[in-house]
């Protein structure tokens, strides 16, 4: 009984602290409310960082190279298609990918955007050949324009979880960009996947 009362008291105290910590909207002056609304709208609006994603928009033919035995080995090569569109009023880039993985049909869905509050790019990926969600964060180099993301990936065949990987997206021209994935546990330049996107005619 003592423990139950102590737990209940802790919950009540936590709620009270949170209530005090949260500013009361009704107690703000009209000027303070307006300032908060303007800041909120600014954080929620597409910015210059989102416009950089527009270079990836379009219909693409893809060539995927996978190095199963390391970057010095012969890659497994496959072909597919990708459609990338800006959604949610220009806030997010959606990729619909169709190809194959290890000889079986593959469909993938990627979402990439920029978080104005955290000041970083975000990416998620799901597909029909796995049951996990890949979540990556990154930046765009201001001079080269290369997007670089970092994520935690699993290797079920090696019984490894949360292996650190790096993604890069290099826009070579208006009609071509290249995605690459590196296994940082094996080396800084240990490339394991490369997808070449060429604009479909």
C-alpha positions as CSV (number, residue, x, y, z in Angstrom):
1,X,0.0,0.0,0.0
2,X,2.9,2.3,0.8
3,X,4.4,1.8,-2.5
4,X,1.1,2.4,-4.3
5,X,0.7,5.7,-2.5
6,X,4.3,6.7,-3.2
7,X,3.8,5.9,-6.9
8,X,0.5,7.9,-7.0
9,X,2.2,10.9,-5.2
10,X,5.1,10.8,-7.7
11,X,2.6,10.9,-10.7
12,X,0.8,13.9,-9.1
13,X,4.1,15.7,-8.5
14,X,5.2,15.1,-12.1
15,X,1.9,16.4,-13.5
16,X,2.2,19.5,-11.3
17,X,5.8,20.1,-12.5
18,X,4.8,19.8,-16.1
19,X,1.9,22.1,-15.7
20,X,4.1,24.8,-14.2
21,X,6.8,24.3,-16.8
22,X,4.3,24.7,-19.7
23,X,3.5,28.4,-20.4
24,X,-0.3,29.1,-20.2
25,X,-1.5,30.3,-23.6
26,X,-4.3,32.2,-21.9
27,X,-1.9,34.1,-19.7
28,X,0.2,35.3,-22.6
29,X,-0.3,38.8,-24.0
30,X,-1.6,39.1,-27.6
31,X,1.8,40.2,-28.7
32,X,3.4,37.1,-27.1
33,X,0.8,34.8,-28.7
34,X,1.3,36.4,-32.1
35,X,5.1,36.0,-31.8
36,X,4.7,32.3,-30.9
37,X,2.4,31.7,-33.9
38,X,4.7,33.5,-36.3
39,X,7.7,31.3,-35.1
40,X,5.6,28.2,-35.3
41,X,4.5,29.0,-38.9
42,X,8.1,29.7,-39.8
43,X,9.3,26.4,-38.5
44,X,6.5,24.6,-40.4
45,X,7.1,26.2,-43.8
46,X,9.3,24.9,-46.6
47,X,12.7,26.6,-46.7
48,X,15.7,26.8,-48.9
49,X,16.9,23.4,-47.6
50,X,13.7,21.8,-49.0
51,X,14.3,23.3,-52.4
52,X,17.6,21.4,-52.7
53,X,15.6,18.2,-52.8
54,X,13.8,19.3,-56.0
55,X,16.9,18.3,-58.0
56,X,16.0,14.7,-57.2
57,X,12.4,14.9,-58.5
58,X,11.4,13.0,-61.6
59,X,11.1,9.5,-63.1
60,X,14.4,7.6,-63.1
61,X,16.0,4.5,-64.5
62,X,18.1,2.8,-61.8
63,X,21.2,0.6,-61.9
64,X,22.0,-0.9,-58.5
65,X,25.4,-2.4,-57.7
66,X,25.9,-4.5,-54.5
67,X,29.2,-5.6,-53.3
68,X,28.5,-8.7,-51.2
69,X,32.2,-9.6,-50.7
70,X,33.6,-6.1,-50.4
71,X,34.2,-3.1,-52.7
72,X,37.1,-5.0,-54.5
73,X,34.8,-7.8,-55.5
74,X,32.6,-8.0,-58.6
75,X,29.2,-6.4,-57.8
76,X,25.8,-7.9,-58.3
77,X,24.0,-5.6,-60.7
78,X,20.2,-5.1,-61.1
79,X,18.0,-2.6,-62.8
80,X,14.8,-0.8,-61.8
81,X,12.8,2.4,-61.8
82,X,12.1,5.2,-59.3
83,X,9.6,8.0,-59.2
84,X,10.4,10.9,-56.8
85,X,7.9,13.6,-56.1
86,X,7.6,16.5,-53.6
87,X,4.6,16.0,-51.3
88,X,3.0,17.8,-48.3
89,X,3.3,21.3,-50.0
90,X,7.0,20.8,-50.8
91,X,8.1,19.7,-47.3
92,X,8.9,16.0,-48.2
93,X,10.4,14.1,-51.1
94,X,8.7,10.7,-51.6
95,X,10.5,8.0,-53.6
96,X,8.6,5.0,-55.0
97,X,11.2,2.4,-56.0
98,X,10.7,-0.8,-58.1
99,X,13.5,-3.2,-58.7
100,X,14.8,-6.5,-57.4
101,X,16.9,-7.7,-54.4
102,X,18.8,-10.9,-54.5
103,X,16.7,-12.1,-57.4
104,X,13.3,-11.3,-55.9
105,X,11.0,-8.4,-56.7
106,X,11.5,-5.4,-54.5
107,X,9.3,-2.3,-53.8
108,X,10.7,0.4,-51.6
109,X,9.3,3.7,-50.2
110,X,11.5,6.5,-49.0
111,X,10.6,9.8,-47.4
112,X,13.2,12.6,-47.2
113,X,12.8,16.1,-45.7
114,X,14.4,18.8,-43.7
115,X,13.6,19.6,-40.1
116,X,13.7,23.4,-39.7
117,X,13.9,23.1,-35.9
118,X,16.6,20.5,-35.7
119,X,18.5,21.9,-38.7
120,X,19.0,18.6,-40.4
121,X,17.8,16.4,-43.2
122,X,15.7,13.3,-42.2
123,X,15.2,10.1,-44.2
124,X,13.1,7.0,-43.7
125,X,13.0,3.8,-45.8
126,X,10.7,0.8,-45.8
127,X,10.4,-2.0,-48.4
128,X,8.8,-5.4,-49.0
129,X,12.0,-7.5,-48.4
130,X,12.4,-6.6,-44.7
131,X,10.4,-5.7,-41.7
132,X,12.5,-2.9,-40.3
133,X,12.4,0.8,-40.8
134,X,15.7,2.6,-41.6
135,X,15.9,6.1,-40.1
136,X,18.8,8.4,-41.1
137,X,19.8,12.0,-40.4
138,X,22.2,14.2,-42.3
139,X,23.3,17.4,-43.9
140,X,24.0,18.9,-47.4
141,X,27.5,20.2,-48.0
142,X,27.1,23.9,-48.8
143,X,29.8,23.9,-51.6
144,X,29.7,20.4,-53.2
145,X,25.9,19.9,-52.7
146,X,26.5,16.3,-51.6
147,X,23.9,15.0,-49.1
148,X,25.4,12.8,-46.3
149,X,23.3,10.8,-43.9
150,X,24.1,8.5,-41.0
151,X,21.9,5.6,-39.9
152,X,21.9,2.4,-37.8
153,X,21.4,-0.7,-39.8
154,X,21.0,-4.4,-38.9
155,X,22.8,-7.3,-40.4
156,X,20.6,-10.4,-39.5
157,X,23.0,-12.8,-41.4
158,X,25.9,-11.6,-39.2
159,X,23.7,-11.4,-36.0
160,X,24.6,-7.7,-35.8
161,X,22.3,-4.9,-34.7
162,X,22.6,-1.1,-35.1
163,X,25.7,-1.2,-37.4
164,X,26.6,2.4,-38.4
165,X,26.3,3.1,-42.1
166,X,26.7,6.3,-44.1
167,X,24.6,7.3,-47.1
168,X,25.6,9.8,-49.7
169,X,23.6,11.4,-52.6
170,X,25.6,13.1,-55.2
171,X,23.8,15.2,-57.9
172,X,26.1,14.9,-60.9
173,X,23.7,16.7,-63.3
174,X,20.1,17.5,-63.9
175,X,19.7,14.1,-65.4
176,X,21.8,12.0,-63.0
177,X,22.4,11.4,-59.4
178,X,24.1,8.6,-57.4
179,X,23.2,7.1,-54.0
180,X,25.9,5.2,-52.2
181,X,26.0,3.3,-48.9
182,X,29.1,2.7,-46.8
183,X,29.7,0.3,-44.0
184,X,31.7,2.4,-41.5
185,X,32.5,-0.6,-39.3
186,X,34.5,-2.0,-42.2
187,X,36.1,1.3,-43.3
188,X,35.4,4.9,-44.2
189,X,35.3,4.1,-48.0
190,X,33.8,0.6,-47.7
191,X,31.1,0.9,-50.3
192,X,28.4,-1.8,-50.2
193,X,25.6,-0.4,-52.3
194,X,25.5,2.1,-55.2
195,X,22.3,3.2,-57.1
196,X,22.8,5.2,-60.2
197,X,19.7,7.3,-61.1
198,X,19.4,8.4,-64.8
199,X,16.4,10.4,-65.9
200,X,13.9,8.4,-67.9
201,X,13.0,9.7,-71.3
